[in-house]
């Protein structure tokens, strides 16, 4: 009986310590407040929170963390962009900015269709990639009843050329 009680007490102590360690580890690095995108090239990984994050139902009520990632790129290696499911489960927009003043490429992705995109750093017609942005659009209606998309959240990564 004493051996059984001692073993049970030992198991309880080990379980309590393990639970305490697990709680400590989980609270040490809390999850980010907003979804983050990631961009990878040439052995570099950057995770970026939003530049702007607004209420879906009131796109003028915004938090402005103003985060901008930075990635050193080359003409030989594309950028691998990844978005979390929190972004991908909605329609999302990828903007690729190039050197020319009017050279932005806009791609729209349907909900649950893409979690990652490969982005060439040089476009033969537009030149070098200067940055990328991910947006979550919301359809709004103006006073005349016209409907159009307005981004309620945006993530941004600028590219740096050596």
PyMOL commands that set and color helices and strands:
alter all, ss='L'
color gray80, all
select helices_A, chain A and resi 2-28+85-88
alter helices_A, ss='H'
color red, helices_A
select strands_A, chain A and resi 37-41+44-48+52-55+58-63+69-73+79-82+92-98+104-109+116-119+122-123+127-141+147-161
alter strands_A, ss='S'
color yellow, strands_A
deselect
rebuild
show_as cartoon
